[in-house]
Amino acid sequence: MNKIVKQGLTVVIIIVIAGIIVYPKVKPLLTAKTEGSGNAMRNSSRQVLNVSGYLIKPQQLSEIVESTGTLRPDEEVDLSFETSGKIVNIMFTEGTRVKKGDLLAKINDKPLQAQLQKLQANQKLVEAKEFRQRSLLDKDAISQESYDQIVTELQTISADINLINARISETELRAPFDGIIGLRYLSEGAYANSSTKIAKLIKITPLKVEFSIPGKYAQEIKIGYPLTFTVNKIDYYDANVYAVDPKIDLETRTLVLRGLYPNKNEELKSGNYAEITLQMSKIEDAISIPTEALIPEMDGEKVFVYRSGKAKSIKVDIGLRTASEIQITSGLKFGDTLLTTGILQLRENLPIVLDTLLNKN
């Protein structure tokens, strides 16, 4: 037992002697490390945040509404006859231009032409009779009643002739407007009636752009508002709103609008899908900021501005919103420097350094 105690004391004495010898050598290293750590903490407390910002200047701000729509022809009609009969002549070529009033197709009208000839012959006889009766009436050779009967007969024949002419015109298919005629669906010799579709006639100069916007804009939208649309995301075209549906759709709660594009070169075809950007209200000399610079809070919104080397929070009121911008109606003024980066790290009176001062136009 005494031997074990003596061995333990020997180990302790060795450790103490080693400590006395080594400590003077490692003390400077420990002191330097401790001082370095303290300096780093002091330097960290004095660090400032590097941010970016820009000077607020007057801008033009427009509210943009994006939608999708369809290109429609200015005029479109399915051509058909007003009466029934066998088609005896087709005078148009598919895919060609026609003028208003051009004769496009004809139904057999021989029975009507025969009736017309008969009535015209009778008309000549009655006209001659009326002339003689009038001469006799001037001489008081016949009564007024007899003359009135022949006049009525002449008027009846004239009315019958007009009726036959109207029926003959129903056997003629004429273009109701200038346009391009499409594919025909019948050939000569086919029987057609008023429900038989002969061909389609369209007019694509100008072209209509039909689309819908949320119903909340019903009171704001006006005739003449400019819009831009693209087809297949290749080219962009400018148009203007020319018509607004007077009611909001009950199912979609949207309002249907139509724009008009001149399409003078007929470069666009009806039926195409279009992506539309509609410019709504426009505000001159507005204060607008990026949406990411606005900080929402329980009691409103705020932004940070640069003031004398520190971040300063300012309560703001907002107005018009766009996809990337927000109008500030109060709180900011022209010439303020808005901070746009480091938003999550900013605190009131935090020292900051402006790395970049953008000149936002």
PETA-V55277 format. One record per helix or strand of 3 or more residues. SS is the DSSP state (h for helix, s for strand). FROM is the first residue (numbers start at 1). TO is the last residue. Records with the same first field share a line. If there is no record, write none. Layout:
SS = FROM-TO ; FROM-TO
//
This chain:
h = 2-45 ; 110-138 ; 144-170 ; 215-217 ; 291-293
s = 49-55 ; 59-79 ; 85-90 ; 103-107 ; 172-174 ; 179-181 ; 199-214 ; 226-231 ; 235-244 ; 254-261 ; 273-286 ; 288-290 ; 295-297 ; 300-307 ; 310-321 ; 325-330 ; 337-339 ; 351-358
//
